[in-house]
Structure formats: C-alpha cells, structure tokens
Amino acid sequence: MLSADTIEAIAAELAEADRTHAVIPRITARYPEATVEDSYAIQGVWRDAQIAAGRRLVGRKIGLTSKAMQQATGITEPDYGVMFDDTVYESGAEIPTAHFSNVRIEVELAFVLARPLEGPDCTLDDALAAIDYAVPALEVLNSHIELEGRTIVDTISDNAAYGAMVLGSERRRPDEIDLRWVPGVLSRNGEIEETGVAAGVLGHPATGVAWLANKFHQHGARLEAGEIILAGSFTRPMWVSRGDQVLCDYGPMGTIECRFI
C-alpha cells in the first residue's frame, strides 16, 4: 500500500489537474503497487480538501455498473465517487467544455433518497423503499488521468471520472414505473449515437444503490436522506466537443438536452 505522504501528494496532483483541466500520467504506471484501498484513500483526501475549500457534497456517483461500460473501459467492477453542488446542471444548460478533460456523456438514472440507507445486507427492495424518486440524468465524464492502460485504481483515484451531471425534470416514484424498462436514446447534433435500457445496469438501476450502501458499511458510513445517487450508465460513453448539441430521450421520463460551449 502507498504511504500517507504519497497518497496526499497524488491527491494534490489531481486537485491541480482539476483546477487547470490537465491530464496526468497514470498512477499505476508510477506506483504499480497501488491498491483499490489506496485509490479510495486518494479520492478521500481530495474530497476532504474540496469540502474544506467550501464545496458542498450533494451525492454519490456509481460507475461501471453495466456490461456496456465495463467493455468500453476494460474495467470489470463498479466504483464510486462524490458529487458537489457546483457540478449539477438542469436540462437546457450550456456547459463549458473547457472545464473538463476527455469530455464524454453517459445515459443514466439518478435517485434521491427519502431516508438513510445502510448496509451490510441492503437489498434491492431496501433501496427501492428508501428512494424518494428517480429522475433521468446525463453524466459528464471528466478524466484527469491518461486513458490508455488505466485501471480501476486510476479511475477511482480520479473521483471515478465524474465531472458533472445534467438532471431532467420528470420525477417518478419507484412504484409508479418499471424502472428496468426506462429507455435512453442519445443523440449528438441530431444523429442518434447510443441506445439502451436501464435494466442494463445490474439488472435494475437501483441495484447499484444497494451495492453502494453495502460498500459504505465496510467503511463505517451510510447513505443519507436527500443524497442524489447517480446509478451508472446503460450506454457506452459518447465523446463530445465544443459546439455539440446533446439530446437524450427517456421515453415516459421525458428528455434532457444540453449544449457544450
């Protein structure tokens, strides 16, 4: 495992890369002994520094929960990161492309918790009972570590490659709609690029919420009421550039659009 000094140094390097929108060499190329535990420690040091600087945590993102994403990245287990209030956009937003590195879009559902959720034996039914509502969401990926050859350690250290999210306006309680069959038709500049259904996320998009609650229990923590949980993509990531107009059609849960400027 990495030393505390090394973990703090990497966290500082990632914070600077975030500030300058830069890309750094792979952590695992420089520290091949780094473990998954090290990567969450790096993310934790970075997170705590952001909170100390005045940012407000509003939720968690779960990544790599679908076969589409695992095949796209070559990484075969889920991961998670944190989301701050200044990274949340509404549909129709203009998003500054220069604020991100390796900018891509993913199609997801987000869940807002009505009450706390805690492991160690949290099930899908437990998660559904704790969820206030589901809302369609697009995740903007923001990778500060070179993509070629990266591992789960690199991705987790970099806050699971989270950059921002764009939330739709349609909300549904879990008992109002079969969330497994929510579609996503993702278009860039009027051309359909990716399609999928939410069942591609672990069989049910809320399964990831239960997984995260159980994962948090291992660290003596729980998910809190009011938190937004971004459940993972059910399409492959789509690259975007300045000037691109993005539209995603979620069928009965409406649409999301945004433009990159």
N, C-alpha and C positions, 0 to 999 in steps of 0.2 A: 504494500500500500504506500501511497505517497505521503510525504511528511506534511505537517501542518503549514510550514512555510511555503512549500511548493504549491499546495492547494490554494493558499491565499494569493500567491504570485500569478497563478493561472486565472483565478477569478478576476484579478485586477487587469490582466491582459484582455480578457473577454469584455470587461466593462469598457475599456478603452476602444476596443474594436466596435462595440455597440455605439459608442459616442461618435466615432469617426466613420462608421459604416464601412469598416475594413474587414478583410478576411485574413485569418492567421493560419499558420501550418497546423496540421493535425496534432492533437495532443498525444495520440497513441503512437505517432511516429517518433516523438521526442521522449515519451515516457511509456514504453511498451508494457511496463509493469502495472500501469494504472488499471484499477478495477472499477466495476459498476458502483461500488460504495464510494470510491474516490470521486466519481463523476457527480454523484448526488451531493457530496460534500462541497465540491467546487460550485455547483449550482446554488447550494445553500448559502455559501459565503457571499456570492454575487447577489442573491436575493436580499439578504440581510442588509447589505450595503445600499441597495436601491431603496429599501424601506427607510433606512436611516437618513437617506437624502430627501425623503418626503413623498415618495411614490406610495400609492395605496393599492394593496393587493385585493383583487375582486374575484379571483377564481383560479382554477387549475385547467391545464390542457392535458389531454391524454393523446398520445401518438402511437402510430404503428400498430393499430388495432385491427386492421383489415389485411387480407391477403394482397390486395392491390398495392397498399403502401409498403408492406413487407417486401414484396417483389421489386418495387420501384427503388427501394433503398438498400436491399440486401441485408436488412436487419430483421430478426425473427421474433423479437419480444417487445411488448408495449413499453412505453416510457411516459414520463410526465414532467411538466414544468409549471411555472406560475404565470399569471396574467395580471397586469396592472391596469388601473383605471384609465390611464392615458393611451392605452392601446385599443380601446373599444370604439368602433365606428358604427353608425347606423346606415341602413340601405340608402343609396343615393350619394354616399360620401365621395369626395375627391381625396385620394390617398397619395401622399408624396412618395414617389418611387425612390428618391434619393435617401430616404430614411432607412432603407433596408438593403440587405446584401443577398444575392442569389434569390430573387423575389419569385415566389410561386404561390399558387392558390390551391386550397383544398376545400372539398364539399363536406359539410358536417352538420350534425345537430348539437345544440347546446342545451344543457339542463340547468335550471335554477332550483336550488334545494329549499324546501319549506321548513325543514328541520335538520339537525345534525345527523350525520351518518357515520357509523363507527364499526370497524371490524372486531374480532378477526374472522368472523364467519358470515359476513354480509353476503346476501344472495341477490339475484336479480329482483325478486319480489320485494326485498327490503329496500332496494334502491328505488324502485317504482313508487313505493309507499312514501318515501322521503322527498320525492321530486314534486315541486310545485307545478312547473310547466316545462315544456320543450319549446324551443324556438330554432328556426333554421339559422345557420351560420356559415360564413366563409372564413377560413383561416388563412392569413398571410404568413407564409414561411419566411424566416429571416436567419440565414445561416452565416455565422461569422467564422466558421472553420471550413477549410477546403473540402469539397465534396468527395473528391476521388480518394477511395480507400478508407473513408471514415467508418467508424464502428459505433456501436451503441454507447460506448464511453464518450466519444467525441460529441455525439448528438445530445446526450443528457447534460453534459457539462455546459453546452451552449443553450441552456434553458429549453431543451427539446426542440430547438429550431423555431420557437414561437416568435412571431413578430407583432401580429395584430389580429383582430377578428372584426368582421362586419356582421351585425345581427339584423335579422329580418324583423317584421312587425307582427307576424302571425304567431300566436301562442296557443298551445294545446296541452291540456292535462293528459297524463298517460292513459287515462281511461276513456278519452274522447276519440282516440285514433290508434290504429295499429301502427306503432312507430317503426316496425320492421319494414313496412312497405312504403315509407316515405321516399319518393324518388328524388334524384338530383340530375338535372340536365344542364351542364356547364358550357357556356358559350363565351368566346372571345371575339369581339368585333363582328358579331352576328353569325359566327360559324361555330357549330357545336363541336366541342373538343373532347369532353368526357361525359359519361353517364354512369349511373349506379343506383342502388337502393340501399337504405340504411341497414338492412339485415347483413350487409357485408361487413359490418363492424361487430365481430364476435357473436354473430347470430342475432343480436339485438343491441341497438346502440346504447342502451342503458346498462348493459353488462359491464362496460368499462367503468361506470360509476361505482359499481360494487367492487370491481377489481381494485380501484384506487382506494376505496375505503379500507380494504383489507391490507393494501400495501402501506397505507399511512399508519395502521395499527402497529406494524412492525417497528415504527419509529416513535411510538407513543403519542400519536396525533390522530385527529379525526377531521372529517369534512364538516364545515359549519353551515348553519342556516343562512340563506342569502347568497351563498357562493355560486358562481357560474362554473359549470363543468363542461368543457368542450370535449366531446366524446371520441373524436377520431374520424379520419376521412374514410368515405366509402367510394372515392375515386382516386386515381393517380394524381399527383400534383401537376398543375398546369403552369408553365412559365409565363410570366407577364412582363411587359416593358412599359416605359413611359408612353402615354397616349392610348393604351389599350382600354377598351370598354368591356367590362365583365358583367355577365348576366347569368344567374342560376335560377332555374325553375324547379321548385319543390312541390309541384302539383297542388294538393289540397292545403299545403302550408305556405303558399304564395311564392313570391320571387324576391331575390336580392340582386341589386345592381350596384356597381361602383366603377369609378374611373381612376386610372393611375396617371398622375400628372408629374 
